[in-house]
Amino acid sequence: MIRGFYTAASGMVTREKKLNAFAHNIANVNTAGFKKDTLTISTFGEHIAVRLNRYNPTPPVPIGRGVFMVTTDSEHVDFEQGALEATHRAFDLAIVGQGFFVVNDAEGNQHLTRDGQFALDDAGFLILPGIGRVQGSSGDINLNGRSDFIIDARGNIFLPPLEPGDDYDELGQLSIAIPADYDAMLKNASGTFFTEEFSILADFGHTQILQQHIERSNVNMTQEMTRVMNSQRALQSASQLVRMFDSMKERSNDSIGRLR
């Protein structure tokens, strides 16, 4: 009975964590460049099997047919490409393919993001509002306060000439970061990512930049709502089992107390 109690309780905790992840995804369904979170679960028995296989040369022999407790094993970010949306706004940029925009905050921390809803600050620099300045091949990108800039598919930035017949002014190239290990990336509350190791894309290959577009979140609302309903039902079932085991424990304690 005690084993069943802990199994049901672990199911409640696991489903609650999954519900929190699904709710966070749904809350960011309209956040540009947002990447949804997923949880993987495993059982206590699987954890033991991993350890036995690692440290014991002989295969482990299962004992009984009981159901082990479940727990959240790890949390992952799904980096699948989101849908593209045309905005007809010059400051909106989207990455098609791999890579992240690089944004430096006021403390010098480097944020990686797929959110390309940029703007100009008071000094004329290209920024991601609330985060910091967008980085290019020469550091902070200074657009001289102009909004008529052009960014091509390879991230090259140009300012049109002010006088007819003059050449376009090239301001450098957007820095597109490629992480060394996607699993090592840490998501913060703003939806941007931190990682210790990344390289700047030199050969764009299949990666391209689209101006006047944004990448929508990769959250599928229908799938997330279905997962929420399934998890809620599982949570209710687990909570009913906990109450049932608690009631059985009270009755057994009361019966044992009457024995003479």
C-alpha positions, 0 to 999 in steps of 0.5 A: 500500500505504501508503495502504491501511495508513493507511485500515485504521489509521484504521478501527481508531481510529474503531471503538475510539472508537465502542466506548468510546461504546457501552460508556459508554452500556451502563454507564449504562443504569440511570442515571436521566436519562442521555442516550446519546452518539453519534458521527458519522464522516466521511472525509478526502475529505469534510473536503477537499470542505468546505474546497474548497467553502468557499474555492473558487468552482469545484466540486472534481473528484474524483481517482481512486476510492480510499477515503479514511481515516475519522475521528470527526467529532464526538460528540453527545448524544441528548436524546430523552425516556427512559421514565418509571418510577413509584417512589412516592417523594416525592423522585423527580421527572421532567420530561415534555417539554423542560427540565432541573433546575438544581442548584448545587454548593458552588462555585456552578457550575450543573448541568443534569440530567434526573436527578430522584432527589433527597433532603434534606440535613442542613439540610432542603434539596432536593438531588441527592446528590453534586452540590448543591442543587436550585434554585427560583424563590427559590434553594435549595429549603428543605423544612424537613426535611419529606418530605410536600411536594407538587409539581404539574405546573407545578413549584409546591411546597407543604407541607401544613398542620400544623393542620387548616383551615390553608392549604398553605404555597407554597414557590415553583416549581422552576427548569426550564432551557431551553438556548439551544443544545443542541449547546453543552452539555458533559457531565461525568463525573457525567452532568450538563451545563454550558452558558453560556446558558439561560433559566428556563421561564416558560410550561410549555406541554407540559412538566410535572413528575411527582412520584414518578416518574423518567426512565430513561436513553434507552439501548436495550440491544438497539441498543447491544449490536448496535452493539457487536458490529458495531463489534467485527467491523469492528475485527477486520477492520481489524486483520487488514488492518493485519497484512496490509499490515505483512506485505506491507511486510516482504516487499517490503522484503526483496525490494527488498534482494535486487535487484542 
